[in-house]
Amino acid sequence: MSSNGGILGSGVFGLFGTTIKCESTDDSNYCNIMKMFNLLIVIAVVLFILYYAYLFMANTRLSNRRKNT
């Protein structure tokens, strides 16, 4: 059995978005597009995590309500 490493052996090392290195002072169109793309990826990942946390909490509340009745 081979191990992929990364987060829990998934092969994902936390590199969301691009790995392009642009200086903060670089105002080229390419770097601006990549910065916006990285921001969108980070927002999508955060929303994904919040959505599943909400589902978990809603499911826990529902199961607690069923136990009490």
Backbone hydrogen bonds, N-H to C=O, Kabsch-Sander energy under -0.5 kcal/mol:
donor,donor_aa,acceptor,acceptor_aa,energy
4,N,9,G,-0.5
7,I,12,V,-3.0
8,L,6,G,-0.6
9,G,6,G,-1.2
10,S,7,I,-1.9
11,G,5,G,-2.3
13,F,11,G,-0.5
16,F,14,G,-1.3
22,C,20,I,-0.8
26,D,23,E,-1.3
27,D,25,T,-0.6
32,N,28,S,-2.2
33,I,29,N,-2.4
34,M,30,Y,-2.4
35,K,31,C,-2.4
36,M,32,N,-2.0
37,F,33,I,-2.5
38,N,34,M,-2.5
39,L,35,K,-2.1
40,L,36,M,-2.3
41,I,37,F,-2.3
42,V,38,N,-2.3
43,I,39,L,-2.4
44,A,40,L,-2.5
45,V,41,I,-2.4
46,V,42,V,-2.3
47,L,43,I,-2.6
48,F,44,A,-2.2
49,I,45,V,-2.2
50,L,46,V,-2.6
51,Y,47,L,-2.5
52,Y,48,F,-2.1
53,A,49,I,-2.1
54,Y,50,L,-2.4
55,L,51,Y,-2.5
56,F,52,Y,-2.1
57,M,53,A,-2.5
58,A,54,Y,-2.9
59,N,55,L,-2.3
60,T,56,F,-2.2
61,R,57,M,-2.3
62,L,58,A,-2.2
63,S,59,N,-2.3
64,N,60,T,-2.2
65,R,61,R,-2.2
66,R,62,L,-1.8
67,K,63,S,-1.6
68,N,64,N,-1.5
69,T,65,R,-0.8
